[in-house]
Amino acid sequence: MAEEVTSIKWHPGFCSAMELEFLQYKDLLDFNREFPLSKEPLRIDLLMIKKIKDVVLDIDIGRLFKTYNIIEYKSPKDGLTIDDYIKTVGYAYLYKGLGATVDAVPLSELTATIVRDTEPTELFKKIQSEGGSIEEKYPGVYYINGVVAIPTQFILTSSLSKDFHVCLRVLSNKASEDDIKRFIEIANTFTEPIDKQNADAVMNVSINANREVYDKIRKENPFMCQALRELMKEEIQEEIQNAVQEAVQEAEKKAVDTSRITDIKNLMKKFGMDAKTVMEGMGISAADQLRYMAML
């Protein structure tokens, strides 16, 4: 497999995937990306706040959720240790402790979640060695008990249901062809601008991490190729505009070069000077002089 592109922006794609996963509840939730815990650069990857306290999010990855839900995302290249787990829980405690008023965020209304593509085997062993327990409540959803007071869970995206969580499953550098096709189909049904924007964000990350699979789909499936073009038409249009602009700039540069070469030759002939003397007299930079010498 090709080495992962280090410049992939995983976290924006994850936040968009989570909004799509909870699409049916979007009117009941506030999604706060990179929520600042204080004036210092300390941020939560995603803070999900239920607008109505008693509403139950009837989704396996959301049944643990209460009013205030701190979510930390780990990309495929990120590690995950016991310290990372405690830090996530620490974010939750800090969020409570830094409330606008005393007990503005009740401890009983707080949860912490870690999301990752691969199972943190060593972390689970460490939690168990510390007296905690790991319960796979639903496929890919693990409740962590006996370590901290705040209800916590770990979401293993690669083990989530293919039928309900394809938005998170494609956020992997090992996304399957079936998951990608399913996501493309779902994404093309969105009509709301914000939903389309979120789908674009997920797609951009997924393509960068799984380019070979997407290329295969485009070549072998004309319908999917058209669906991809429709889904990414804004990005494609931007690329076309950039290409046209570059072509225009290159043409203008060539026109300037042709005109200058003609002027240099005419001055050389008129005054019997060498090219370097003429170009220096014209105020042409040393770098351009070398380029024009090769063209004379």
N, C-alpha and C positions, 0 to 999 in steps of 0.2 A: 504493500500500500504506500502511496506517495506520502512523504512527510507532511505533517499538518502545517498549513500556512500560519505563521506566528502572528500575522496582523489581523486575524479574524476577530471581529468584535462580537464575542459570544453573549455578553450580558444584555445588550439591547434586544437581541433576538430572543433571549429567554424571557425577558419581561413581556415582550409582545406575545410570545407563545402562551404565557400564563393568562394574559387578557383574553386570548382566543379560547383557552381551555374553560374559562369561566364566562364565556360569552352570554350564556342564558341568564346570568346574574349580573350583567354589567351595569344595569341601572341601580343595583343594590350595593355596589362596591366602589370604593375609591382606590385607584392604583397610583402609588407614589414611588416613582423610580429614584434610586440613589438618594433616599431620604436622609437629609443631614441630621445627625443626632445632636450635634452641638455646633458652635461656631468654628471648631476645628474640623479638618478634613476627615471626618469619621462618618461613613455613610452605610446605610442598609441597602442591599441590592434591590429589595422590593418590600414595601410596606403595604399590605392589603387591609383596608378598614371596611368592615361591614357598616353600611349606613343605617340598617335596622338590626338592632341587637339580636332579636329572637329568630331571625330568618336562618334556617338551616341550609347550608350549601350541600345539596344532595349529590355530591361527586366524591368518589373515593379519596381523591387527594385533598378534598376540602372539608371532610366531615369533622376533622379535628379542630378546624378553625373556629375562633371565637370572634370578638369584636376587633382586636388588634393582632395582626399576624405578621411577624418578622420572618422574611424569607431570604436565605442566602443561597446563591447559585454558584456551583463549582463547574467550570468548563472541563472538557476532556483532558486538558493539559494541567489542570490544577490538582494539587495534592489535597488530602483530607485526613487530618490527624485528630487526636483527642483535643488538642489545643484549638484547632479550627472549630470543632463542635462547641467547646466551652465559649469561644469567642462569639459565636452566633447567639448562644444563650445570653452571653454578656450584653450583646446589642439589645436584646429584648429587655433585660433589666435596666440598661441605660435609658432606653426609650421611656420606660415607666418612670424612672427616677428623675428624668429631665422634663417631666410634664409641666404644663403651664401653671397648674395649681396642685396642691397636695392630693394625691390619689386620683388625679384626673384620669389616669389609666389604671383601672383596678387590676390587681395581679390575677384575679380569677378570669379576666377577659383577655389574657395574653397567651400567645403560642409562638413557637419557633419551629422553622422548617429548613432543612437543607436539601437541595436538589442536585443530583449528579447523574451522569450517564452510566457509570460503572459502580459496582458494589464496593464499599469501603471495608473489605474483609478485616484488615488490621484494626480499624476503628471499632468495628463491632466486637472484636475480641477484647480490645482494651476496655470498652464499656462494660462488658460482661465480667472482666477481671476486677473491675471496680465495684461490683455488686449490682450493676444495672442489668436490665433484660431487654431483648430485642424481640418484638412481636410483629410478624408480617400480617398486618391487619387485612390488607387487600393486596392483590398482585402488584409488586413494586412499591408498596407503601408500608413502611416499617415504623411502628410506634416505639419510642425509646422510653422506658420506665425505670424509676428508682434511682435516677442520677440527679435530677434537678426538679424544683417545684413546678416549673412551667411545663405544660404539655408540649412535647417535642416529637417530631417525626422526620424520617429520612425518606425521600422519594427517589427511587431508582428508575430513571426514565426509560431505560432499555427494557424493563420488565413490566411497564405499564400496559394496560389493555390497548391492543392495536385498533380496536373499534372506537375508543373514546379519547385517546390521548396522542394522536398522531402529531399534533402540533409540537409537543415536547419530544416525541420519539425521533423526529427528523433533526433535532438539535444534537447531532452526534457526528463524529468523524467516521462512523461506521453505520450510517443510516442505510436501511435496506431499500431495495428498489420498490418493493410493495408499499412501504411506508411513504416514500416520496411520491409515488403515483397517487396514493390516497390523499395526501396533503394537497397536491396540485388540484385534484378534483374538488376537495372541500373549499380550498382558497378561492376557486373560481365561482363559488356560489355567493360569496360575500357581496353585499351591495352598499353597506355603510362605509363612508370614507375612512373612518378610524379603523374599521375591521380590515379594510384593504391595506392600509398602511402597516398594520401589525403583521398581516400575512406577508407583505413585501419584506419586512424586517427579518422575519423567520426565514423566508426563502433565500435572502441574500447570505445569511450565515450558513444555511444548509448547503447552498451551492458551493460556496468557498471551501467548505469542509469535505464535500463529496463530489467534486467536479467530474470525476470519471464516471460516476453513476448517472449524473444528470446528462452528460454527453451521450452515454449509451441510450438513455431514454429518448433523447431528442432524435437520435439516428434511427432507432428501431420503431418508434411510435409516433406517426404524424399527428395524431390527435393530441397527444401529450405535448408535442413540440408546439402546436398552436396554442394550447392552454398555457404553456410556459410563457410564450410570447405575449399573450394577453395579460397574464399576471404581472409580467415585468415590462410592460409597454413603456412606462415612464422612464425606467432605467435604460431601456433600449433607445428610446427617443433622445435621451441625454447623451448617450454614447454616439449616436448619429450626429447630433449637433456639434459635439466636440470634434468628431472626425472631420466634419465639413469646415469647422473653424480652423483646424490645423491645416487642412488642404488650402484654404484661402490664404492663411499666413505664409505657407510655404510658397505658394504661387507669387505672392507679393514680394517675398524675399528673393525669389529667382528673377523677378522682373527688375528689382533694384540692382541685383548682381550683374545682370546683363547690361543694364544702362551704365553701371560703373566701369565695367570691363571696356565698353566702347569708348567712354571718356578717357580712360587710362591709355588706351591704344592711340587715340587721336592726339593726346598731349605728348606722348612719346615720339610720335612721328613729327609733330609740329615743331618741338623744341630739341629733338635729338637727344632726349634724356633716357636714362634707364628706368625700368618700372619702379624700383624702390624709391628713387628720388621723386618721381612723379607722385607716387602714393603718399609719401611723407608730406609733400607739398599740398596734397588734397586733405591732409589731416586724417587719413585712414589708420585705424589702430593696427598694432603689430600682428594681432591674431588674424584680422581680416586681410592684412597684406600677404600672409602666408597662404591663405585660402585663395586669394585672387591670383597669386603667382602660379598656383597649380592650374588655374583656369586660362591663363594667357597662352 
